[in-house]
Amino acid sequence: MTKISQEKQHKTTTRKCSKCRQVKNLKLAFDKMGSSKTRYRRTCKSCTKHYVYIIQEKYHKKSRQPHTYCGYTTDPDHRLLQHQGHLSGGARRTSSMQDLSFSLVIDGYLDMEDAMRFEKKIKKARGLSNRLQYACALMKMNKWYKKSVALKDRSSTDFNFYWYVQPSDYGIQIDELETLVPILHHYLIEDDDAISNCSARVA
């Protein structure tokens, strides 16, 4: 058995993390059956951030509201390129959308399961305005699901809201929200800034 097939069998490999530069076990990120293409995560579990995002397209002729999509990722910039069609792997739901851009990106989740539970809740709302407002309303709740960790028990976790739109245009008052939920931090991001290395300024 070769070294690559042994790594695939255990779905981990010992490599250096790209952020903390320590040698750790990195999980398998991509493994296509019957192919030699194998890709492992570049960051370890403690350095990996989990994001929930909302993207929108330009206003459609037959609709007053722009079409939106909500998803989960560990690399927002890479995921947006997939949705835009520049890279393979975009969702079928966004294949017919044009001129996609971020509206809101959130991080601060404990793990992938925690982020995907939040994403599932947001998807119940329809329309950009409703989804943005619902995302803020969820932060006022103690739990999103019965199995979720209560927000009051997350002493070491802060949530960062990266806004690509003006929250006030959608009836969201950041000042009032921050007084109610002190673990929230809001940043207004310019269109040409990247999430991973942006100089965010407080909105």
C-alpha positions in Angstrom: 0.0 0.0 0.0 1.4 3.4 -1.0 1.7 6.4 1.3 -1.1 8.2 -0.5 -3.5 5.4 -0.2 -2.6 5.0 3.5 -3.4 8.7 4.0 -6.7 8.3 2.2 -7.6 5.3 4.4 -7.1 7.4 7.6 -8.4 10.6 6.0 -5.6 12.6 7.7 -2.0 13.5 7.0 0.8 15.0 9.1 1.7 18.4 7.6 2.5 21.9 8.7 -0.4 24.2 9.3 -0.3 27.3 7.1 -1.3 29.7 9.9 0.3 28.4 13.2 3.2 26.7 11.3 3.0 23.7 13.6 3.1 20.1 12.4 -0.4 18.7 13.0 -2.8 16.1 11.6 -4.7 17.8 8.8 -8.0 16.3 7.6 -8.9 15.3 4.1 -10.7 18.1 2.3 -11.1 16.6 -1.2 -10.9 13.0 -2.5 -12.5 12.2 -5.8 -13.3 8.5 -6.1 -11.2 6.7 -8.8 -8.9 9.8 -9.2 -5.4 10.6 -7.9 -6.6 14.2 -7.0 -6.3 14.5 -3.3 -6.4 17.8 -1.3 -5.9 18.2 2.4 -6.8 21.2 4.5 -4.1 23.8 4.8 -5.0 24.8 8.4 -5.4 22.7 11.5 -8.7 22.4 13.4 -7.8 25.1 15.9 -6.9 27.6 13.1 -9.8 26.8 10.8 -12.6 29.4 10.8 -16.2 28.6 9.9 -18.3 31.1 8.0 -22.0 31.4 7.1 -22.6 33.8 4.2 -25.4 35.4 2.2 -24.8 36.3 -1.4 -27.1 38.2 -3.8 -27.3 39.0 -7.5 -28.3 42.2 -9.2 -32.0 43.0 -9.4 -33.9 40.7 -11.7 -36.3 42.2 -14.3 -39.2 40.1 -13.1 -38.5 40.5 -9.4 -38.3 43.4 -7.0 -36.0 41.5 -4.6 -32.6 40.2 -5.8 -32.1 36.5 -5.7 -30.1 35.3 -2.7 -28.3 32.3 -1.5 -27.1 31.2 1.9 -24.3 28.8 2.5 -21.4 27.6 4.7 -17.7 27.6 4.0 -14.2 27.8 5.5 -12.9 30.1 2.7 -15.4 32.8 1.7 -13.3 34.3 -1.1 -12.7 30.9 -2.7 -16.3 29.9 -2.3 -17.5 33.2 -4.0 -15.4 32.4 -7.0 -17.0 29.0 -7.3 -20.5 30.5 -7.2 -19.5 33.1 -9.8 -18.4 30.2 -12.1 -14.6 31.1 -12.1 -13.9 27.9 -10.3 -15.6 24.5 -10.4 -17.7 23.4 -7.4 -20.4 26.1 -7.2 -23.9 25.2 -6.1 -26.6 24.3 -8.7 -28.9 27.0 -7.1 -26.4 29.8 -8.1 -25.6 28.5 -11.6 -28.2 30.6 -13.2 -27.5 33.8 -11.1 -25.3 36.6 -12.5 -23.1 39.3 -10.9 -23.0 37.6 -7.5 -21.6 39.4 -4.5 -21.5 39.1 -0.7 -24.2 40.8 1.4 -23.2 39.4 4.8 -20.5 37.0 6.1 -20.5 35.8 9.7 -17.8 33.9 11.6 -17.2 32.8 15.2 -18.8 29.4 15.2 -17.5 26.5 17.3 -17.3 24.0 14.5 -18.8 23.1 11.1 -21.9 21.6 12.7 -22.6 24.7 14.7 -22.3 26.9 11.6 -24.5 24.7 9.5 -27.2 24.8 12.1 -27.2 28.5 11.9 -27.3 28.4 8.1 -30.3 26.0 8.2 -32.2 28.5 10.3 -31.4 31.5 8.0 -32.6 29.5 4.9 -36.1 29.5 6.4 -36.4 33.2 5.6 -37.0 34.4 2.0 -35.6 37.5 0.5 -32.5 39.5 1.2 -34.0 41.8 3.8 -35.7 39.0 5.7 -32.6 36.9 5.8 -30.4 39.7 7.0 -32.9 40.6 9.7 -33.3 37.0 10.7 -29.6 36.5 11.0 -29.5 39.3 13.5 -32.6 38.1 15.3 -31.0 34.6 15.8 -28.2 36.2 17.8 -30.7 37.3 20.4 -31.8 33.7 21.0 -30.1 31.6 23.6 -30.0 28.5 21.4 -30.7 27.9 17.7 -31.5 24.2 18.2 -31.9 22.0 21.3 -28.4 20.5 20.6 -26.8 23.9 20.1 -24.4 25.3 22.7 -26.1 28.2 24.5 -24.7 31.6 23.6 -24.2 32.5 27.3 -21.8 29.5 27.6 -19.6 30.7 24.7 -17.3 32.8 26.9 -14.3 32.5 24.5 -16.3 33.0 21.2 -17.2 36.3 19.6 -19.2 36.6 16.4 -18.0 38.9 13.6 -20.5 40.3 11.1 -18.9 41.5 7.9 -21.4 43.7 6.1 -21.1 44.4 2.4 -24.4 46.4 2.4 -25.6 49.2 4.7 -27.5 47.5 7.6 -29.6 50.6 8.1 -31.1 50.2 4.5 -32.7 47.0 5.7 -34.0 48.2 9.0 -31.1 46.9 11.2 -29.8 49.2 13.9 -26.3 48.0 14.8 -26.0 50.2 17.9 -29.2 48.7 19.4 -28.1 45.2 18.5 -24.7 45.5 20.1 -26.2 46.7 23.4 -28.5 43.6 23.5 -25.9 41.1 22.3 -22.4 42.1 23.5 -20.6 39.2 21.7 -21.3 40.7 18.3 -18.8 42.8 16.4 -19.8 44.5 13.2 -17.5 45.6 10.3 -18.3 47.4 7.1 -16.4 45.9 4.2 -15.6 47.5 0.9 -16.5 45.6 -2.2 -12.9 45.1 -3.2 -11.7 43.9 0.2 -11.1 40.3 1.0 -12.5 38.6 4.1 -9.2 36.8 4.9 -6.9 39.9 4.8 -9.1 43.0 5.0 -8.5 46.1 7.0 -12.0 46.1 8.4 -13.3 49.3 10.0 -16.1 49.3 12.6 -19.4 50.4 11.1 
